[in-house]
Amino acid sequence: MKGFDSYMGKYLDRRMKLLIDEWDLATRNDLGDFTSRLSTLEDEARKISSYEVGATVKLAELEKRMQVVKEVKKR
């Protein structure tokens, strides 16, 4: 039965790999550096948030300038 057990073990390994790939499941190797990857993502989210605040301020300034230009053009 040793040969059969070896065959079944390899077969199940192949099937599990295909299942993991097909369903895009996480494995222990994927989760090994999860905390560091999460930390990196959180840092990037903070950077984007600060950029968004700055962009909003600049957009408001540009809209004010555009309004002034429209008013001058109407005269």
N, C-alpha and C positions, 0 to 999 in steps of 0.2 A: 503493500500500500504506500510505501515511501514515494515511489514514482508518481502515483496518483495524487498524493498530498502536495507534492512539489508542483505538479501541473496545475492543480486547482488553486494553489497559492499564487502562482504566476498569472493565471487567468483572472482571479479576483483583483490582483494588483492592477492589471491592465484595465479592467472594467471600472475600477474605482478611479483611476487616473482619467479615463475618458469622461466619467460622470463629473468629476471635479472640474475638468476643463469645460465641459458642456454647460454646466450650471454656474460656472465662474465662482466656485466656492473657495473660501480661504483655507489654507493649510497651516500647520504649526510653523512652518518656515516663513509663511507670509506674515504671521502674527508675531514673529520673534522681535522685530524692530518696530512694532506697532506704535509704541509710545513715542519713539523718536520721530517717526513719520507724522504722527498726530501733532506733535510739538511744532514741527516745520510748517504744517498746514495752518496751525493757529497763528504762527508768526506772520505768514503770508496774508492771512485774513486781516490781521491788525494793520499791516501795511496798506492793504487795499482800502480799509476803512478810513485811515488817515488821508489817503489820496482822495477818496470820495468827498470828505469834508472840504479839503482844499479846492477841489474842482467845483463844488457847489458854491463856494464863496466867489471864485473867479467868474462863474457863470452869472451869478447875481450882479456882479460889477459890470459885466459885458451887457447884460440886459438893461441896466440903468443907462449906460453909455448909448445903447441903441435907441432908447426912448428919447434921450436928449437930442440925438441926431434927427430922429423923426420929427420932433417938435420944431427944430431949427429949419428943417426942410419944408414944413408946412407954411412957414412965414414967408 
